Every structure is written in C-alpha cells, then in structure tokens.
C-alpha cells in the first residue's frame, strides 16, 4: 500500500504540480489519511490481534469511502457515501 501512495510516486516537479492542482482537496485528504494509517502494522508487529482488527477495519472503511467517491468507474460495486443526518 505504501508503494502505491499516489502523492509519493516518483514524479517530476511539473507532474507533481499538475497532479496537486488536478486532484480534489477531499481526495488528497482521504489519500493522505489512508497512507498515514500504519497503526495496524505497528499493532501487528506487537502481536496485538484485537488492535490489528480495530485499526484494519478503519483502514478498509477509508478505502471504501474513497473508492465510492472517486473510483466508481474502476470499482463499480461501490455506491456513493451515504450522508448521515444529525441524530440524538
């Protein structure tokens, strides 16, 4: 996953600038958050399976949110995120 981090690919300065301008801010936020979520890897190294499951679940959730919002043509099974209403 780290090797696929779009914003850290070996791009020229011009390509990096073009990419930064072309991508929506929300996509860049989701992409950055996804690749910063290495907590499950640290939990795995510590052999804490419960914590691995918790962090991995959050990681997969972020994948689904981003794919639903920005990659539906590539992942047609994803539907757009459902907006949660305000509940008490």
MITI-546064 format. One record per atom (N, C-alpha, C, O): residue number from 1; residue in one letter; x, y, z. Coordinates in nm, 3 decimals, padded with zeros to 5 digits. Layout:
BEGIN
   k r      px      py      pz
 NUM a       X       Y       Z
...
END
This chain:
BEGIN
   k r      px      py      pz
   1 x  00.083 -00.119  00.000
   1 x  00.000  00.000  00.000
   1 x  00.087  00.125  00.000
   1 x  00.060  00.220 -00.073
   2 x  00.191  00.125  00.081
   2 x  00.278  00.243  00.084
   2 x  00.338  00.268 -00.054
   2 x  00.351  00.383 -00.096
   3 x  00.375  00.160 -00.123
   3 x  00.438  00.176 -00.254
   3 x  00.342  00.236 -00.355
   3 x  00.386  00.289 -00.457
   4 x  00.212  00.227 -00.331
   4 x  00.112  00.280 -00.423
   4 x  00.065  00.419 -00.387
   4 x -00.026  00.471 -00.452
   5 x  00.123  00.481 -00.286
   5 x  00.078  00.613 -00.242
   5 x  00.099  00.712 -00.356
   5 x  00.212  00.747 -00.390
   6 x -00.011  00.756 -00.413
   6 x -00.012  00.841 -00.531
   6 x  00.073  00.966 -00.514
   6 x  00.147  01.004 -00.605
   7 x  00.063  01.029 -00.398
   7 x  00.131  01.156 -00.379
   7 x  00.281  01.138 -00.354
   7 x  00.353  01.238 -00.348
   8 x  00.330  01.016 -00.339
   8 x  00.472  00.994 -00.317
   8 x  00.538  00.921 -00.435
   8 x  00.652  00.876 -00.422
   9 x  00.470  00.910 -00.546
   9 x  00.529  00.847 -00.664
   9 x  00.646  00.933 -00.711
   9 x  00.654  01.052 -00.682
  10 x  00.735  00.871 -00.784
  10 x  00.850  00.943 -00.838
  10 x  00.804  01.020 -00.962
  10 x  00.806  00.970 -01.074
  11 x  00.763  01.141 -00.938
  11 x  00.713  01.228 -01.044
  11 x  00.808  01.346 -01.060
  11 x  00.881  01.382 -00.968
  12 x  00.807  01.404 -01.178
  12 x  00.884  01.526 -01.197
  12 x  00.815  01.638 -01.120
  12 x  00.701  01.624 -01.078
  13 x  00.886  01.747 -01.103
  13 x  00.828  01.862 -01.032
  13 x  00.704  01.913 -01.104
  13 x  00.606  01.950 -01.040
  14 x  00.708  01.913 -01.236
  14 x  00.593  01.959 -01.316
  14 x  00.476  01.864 -01.297
  14 x  00.363  01.908 -01.276
  15 x  00.501  01.731 -01.303
  15 x  00.394  01.634 -01.285
  15 x  00.333  01.644 -01.145
  15 x  00.211  01.635 -01.130
  16 x  00.416  01.663 -01.044
  16 x  00.367  01.676 -00.907
  16 x  00.276  01.798 -00.894
  16 x  00.171  01.791 -00.831
  17 x  00.316  01.909 -00.955
  17 x  00.235  02.031 -00.951
  17 x  00.103  02.011 -01.023
  17 x -00.002  02.050 -00.974
  18 x  00.109  01.948 -01.142
  18 x -00.014  01.922 -01.219
  18 x -00.108  01.831 -01.142
  18 x -00.229  01.854 -01.139
  19 x -00.053  01.728 -01.081
  19 x -00.135  01.635 -01.003
  19 x -00.198  01.705 -00.884
  19 x -00.317  01.688 -00.858
  20 x -00.120  01.782 -00.812
  20 x -00.172  01.853 -00.695
  20 x -00.284  01.948 -00.733
  20 x -00.379  01.966 -00.656
  21 x -00.275  02.009 -00.852
  21 x -00.380  02.101 -00.896
  21 x -00.503  02.028 -00.949
  21 x -00.614  02.079 -00.939
  22 x -00.483  01.909 -01.005
  22 x -00.593  01.837 -01.068
  22 x -00.680  01.760 -00.968
  22 x -00.800  01.746 -00.989
  23 x -00.619  01.712 -00.861
  23 x -00.696  01.630 -00.767
  23 x -00.778  01.715 -00.672
  23 x -00.731  01.819 -00.625
  24 x -00.900  01.672 -00.643
  24 x -00.982  01.746 -00.546
  24 x -00.918  01.740 -00.408
  24 x -00.852  01.642 -00.373
  25 x -00.936  01.845 -00.330
  25 x -00.878  01.852 -00.196
  25 x -00.926  01.735 -00.108
  25 x -00.847  01.680 -00.031
  26 x -01.052  01.698 -00.121
  26 x -01.105  01.588 -00.039
  26 x -01.036  01.457 -00.074
  26 x -01.009  01.376  00.015
  27 x -01.008  01.434 -00.202
  27 x -00.936  01.314 -00.242
  27 x -00.798  01.312 -00.178
  27 x -00.755  01.210 -00.123
  28 x -00.727  01.425 -00.185
  28 x -00.592  01.431 -00.128
  28 x -00.595  01.407  00.022
  28 x -00.505  01.345  00.077
  29 x -00.699  01.457  00.088
  29 x -00.714  01.436  00.232
  29 x -00.733  01.287  00.261
  29 x -00.664  01.231  00.347
  30 x -00.827  01.223  00.190
  30 x -00.852  01.080  00.212
  30 x -00.729  00.996  00.180
  30 x -00.696  00.903  00.253
  31 x -00.662  01.029  00.071
  31 x -00.543  00.954  00.031
  31 x -00.433  00.966  00.136
  31 x -00.369  00.867  00.171
  32 x -00.412  01.085  00.185
  32 x -00.309  01.105  00.287
  32 x -00.342  01.034  00.417
  32 x -00.255  00.972  00.478
  33 x -00.468  01.041  00.458
  33 x -00.511  00.973  00.581
  33 x -00.495  00.823  00.568
  33 x -00.451  00.756  00.662
  34 x -00.530  00.770  00.452
  34 x -00.517  00.626  00.428
  34 x -00.373  00.581  00.447
  34 x -00.346  00.482  00.515
  35 x -00.282  00.653  00.387
  35 x -00.142  00.610  00.392
  35 x -00.074  00.644  00.523
  35 x  00.036  00.595  00.549
  36 x -00.135  00.725  00.606
  36 x -00.080  00.752  00.738
  36 x -00.133  00.653  00.842
  36 x -00.087  00.654  00.956
  37 x -00.226  00.570  00.804
  37 x -00.286  00.476  00.898
  37 x -00.203  00.348  00.907
  37 x -00.250  00.240  00.871
  38 x -00.083  00.361  00.955
  38 x  00.005  00.245  00.971
  38 x -00.007  00.187  01.111
  38 x  00.071  00.099  01.148
  39 x -00.103  00.234  01.189
  39 x -00.119  00.185  01.326
  39 x -00.144  00.036  01.330
  39 x -00.099 -00.032  01.422
  40 x -00.214 -00.017  01.229
  40 x -00.241 -00.161  01.229
  40 x -00.113 -00.241  01.206
  40 x -00.101 -00.354  01.254
  41 x -00.017 -00.183  01.134
  41 x  00.111 -00.251  01.114
  41 x  00.190 -00.256  01.244
  41 x  00.253 -00.357  01.275
  42 x  00.187 -00.148  01.320
  42 x  00.255 -00.146  01.450
  42 x  00.189 -00.244  01.546
  42 x  00.257 -00.313  01.622
  43 x  00.056 -00.250  01.543
  43 x -00.015 -00.344  01.629
  43 x  00.018 -00.488  01.590
  43 x  00.030 -00.575  01.676
  44 x  00.032 -00.513  01.461
  44 x  00.068 -00.648  01.415
  44 x  00.208 -00.684  01.463
  44 x  00.232 -00.797  01.507
  45 x  00.300 -00.589  01.453
  45 x  00.437 -00.615  01.500
  45 x  00.440 -00.646  01.650
  45 x  00.524 -00.722  01.697
  46 x  00.345 -00.585  01.723
  46 x  00.335 -00.609  01.867
  46 x  00.250 -00.732  01.898
  46 x  00.229 -00.766  02.014
  47 x  00.201 -00.799  01.793
  47 x  00.118 -00.919  01.804
  47 x -00.009 -00.894  01.885
  47 x -00.052 -00.979  01.963
  48 x -00.068 -00.776  01.866
  48 x -00.193 -00.740  01.933
  48 x -00.306 -00.756  01.831
  48 x -00.344 -00.661  01.763
  49 x -00.360 -00.877  01.822
  49 x -00.458 -00.908  01.717
  49 x -00.586 -00.826  01.730
  49 x -00.646 -00.791  01.629
  50 x -00.629 -00.796  01.850
  50 x -00.751 -00.717  01.868
  50 x -00.732 -00.576  01.814
  50 x -00.820 -00.522  01.747
  51 x -00.618 -00.517  01.844
  51 x -00.590 -00.382  01.795
  51 x -00.569 -00.383  01.644
  51 x -00.608 -00.288  01.575
  52 x -00.508 -00.488  01.591
  52 x -00.492 -00.501  01.446
  52 x -00.629 -00.498  01.380
  52 x -00.650 -00.425  01.284
  53 x -00.722 -00.577  01.431
  53 x -00.856 -00.585  01.373
  53 x -00.925 -00.449  01.376
  53 x -00.990 -00.409  01.279
  54 x -00.912 -00.378  01.486
  54 x -00.974 -00.245  01.500
  54 x -00.917 -00.147  01.397
  54 x -00.992 -00.083  01.324
  55 x -00.786 -00.136  01.393
  55 x -00.723 -00.042  01.300
  55 x -00.743 -00.083  01.154
  55 x -00.763  00.002  01.068
  56 x -00.738 -00.212  01.127
  56 x -00.756 -00.259  00.990
  56 x -00.897 -00.229  00.942
  56 x -00.917 -00.195  00.825
  57 x -00.995 -00.243  01.030
  57 x -01.133 -00.211  00.996
  57 x -01.146 -00.064  00.955
  57 x -01.213 -00.033  00.857
  58 x -01.082  00.024  01.029
  58 x -01.086  00.167  00.997
  58 x -01.015  00.195  00.864
  58 x -01.057  00.280  00.786
  59 x -00.907  00.122  00.839
  59 x -00.834  00.136  00.715
  59 x -00.921  00.098  00.595
  59 x -00.928  00.171  00.497
  60 x -00.987 -00.018  00.606
  60 x -01.073 -00.064  00.497
  60 x -01.191  00.031  00.476
  60 x -01.233  00.055  00.363
  61 x -01.242  00.086  00.584
  61 x -01.350  00.184  00.573
  61 x -01.305  00.306  00.492
  61 x -01.380  00.358  00.410
  62 x -01.182  00.351  00.516
  62 x -01.133  00.466  00.441
  62 x -01.115  00.431  00.293
  62 x -01.136  00.515  00.206
  63 x -01.076  00.306  00.264
  63 x -01.067  00.261  00.124
  63 x -01.203  00.272  00.057
  63 x -01.217  00.328 -00.052
  64 x -01.304  00.218  00.124
  64 x -01.439  00.216  00.068
  64 x -01.491  00.357  00.045
  64 x -01.554  00.383 -00.058
  65 x -01.468  00.447  00.138
  65 x -01.514  00.585  00.122
  65 x -01.451  00.651  00.000
  65 x -01.519  00.716 -00.079
  66 x -01.321  00.633 -00.014
  66 x -01.252  00.696 -00.126
  66 x -01.292  00.633 -00.259
  66 x -01.316  00.705 -00.356
  67 x -01.299  00.501 -00.264
  67 x -01.337  00.434 -00.389
  67 x -01.479  00.470 -00.430
  67 x -01.507  00.489 -00.548
  68 x -01.569  00.481 -00.333
  68 x -01.707  00.517 -00.363
  68 x -01.716  00.659 -00.418
  68 x -01.796  00.688 -00.506
  69 x -01.633  00.747 -00.365
  69 x -01.638  00.886 -00.407
  69 x -01.560  00.914 -00.535
  69 x -01.603  00.996 -00.616
  70 x -01.447  00.845 -00.555
  70 x -01.356  00.885 -00.664
  70 x -01.319  00.777 -00.764
  70 x -01.251  00.806 -00.862
  71 x -01.361  00.654 -00.742
  71 x -01.317  00.548 -00.833
  71 x -01.430  00.454 -00.871
  71 x -01.407  00.335 -00.891
  72 x -01.552  00.506 -00.881
  72 x -01.665  00.418 -00.914
  72 x -01.653  00.357 -01.052
  72 x -01.705  00.247 -01.073
  73 x -01.588  00.423 -01.145
  73 x -01.572  00.362 -01.278
  73 x -01.477  00.242 -01.272
  73 x -01.492  00.146 -01.347
  74 x -01.381  00.249 -01.184
  74 x -01.286  00.138 -01.167
  74 x -01.339  00.033 -01.071
  74 x -01.305 -00.085 -01.083
  75 x -01.422  00.075 -00.975
  75 x -01.480 -00.015 -00.876
  75 x -01.632  00.005 -00.878
  75 x -01.686  00.067 -00.787
  76 x -01.701 -00.047 -00.979
  76 x -01.843 -00.017 -00.998
  76 x -01.934 -00.069 -00.886
  76 x -02.049 -00.026 -00.876
  77 x -01.886 -00.159 -00.803
  77 x -01.969 -00.211 -00.695
  77 x -01.985 -00.116 -00.579
  77 x -02.071 -00.136 -00.493
  78 x -01.903 -00.012 -00.574
  78 x -01.914  00.084 -00.465
  78 x -02.022  00.186 -00.496
  78 x -02.035  00.232 -00.609
  79 x -02.099  00.220 -00.396
  79 x -02.201  00.323 -00.412
  79 x -02.152  00.449 -00.344
  79 x -02.063  00.443 -00.259
  80 x -02.211  00.562 -00.378
  80 x -02.167  00.687 -00.315
  80 x -02.189  00.682 -00.165
  80 x -02.281  00.616 -00.118
  81 x -02.105  00.753 -00.089
  81 x -02.122  00.754  00.056
  81 x -02.259  00.808  00.095
  81 x -02.310  00.902  00.034
  82 x -02.319  00.748  00.196
  82 x -02.448  00.792  00.246
  82 x -02.424  00.903  00.348
  82 x -02.347  00.886  00.442
  83 x -02.490  01.015  00.328
  83 x -02.476  01.127  00.421
  83 x -02.557  01.095  00.546
  83 x -02.676  01.067  00.539
  84 x -02.492  01.100  00.659
  84 x -02.558  01.075  00.786
  84 x -02.626  01.202  00.833
  84 x -02.565  01.309  00.834
  85 x -02.752  01.189  00.872
  85 x -02.825  01.302  00.928
  85 x -02.784  01.325  01.072
  85 x -02.714  01.243  01.131
  86 x -02.825  01.433  01.127
  86 x -02.795  01.466  01.267
  86 x -02.895  01.393  01.355
  86 x -03.016  01.415  01.343
  87 x -02.847  01.308  01.444
  87 x -02.934  01.232  01.533
  87 x -02.889  01.250  01.676
  87 x -02.771  01.273  01.704
  88 x -02.985  01.239  01.767
  88 x -02.954  01.243  01.910
  88 x -02.981  01.109  01.970
  88 x -02.962  01.090  02.091
END
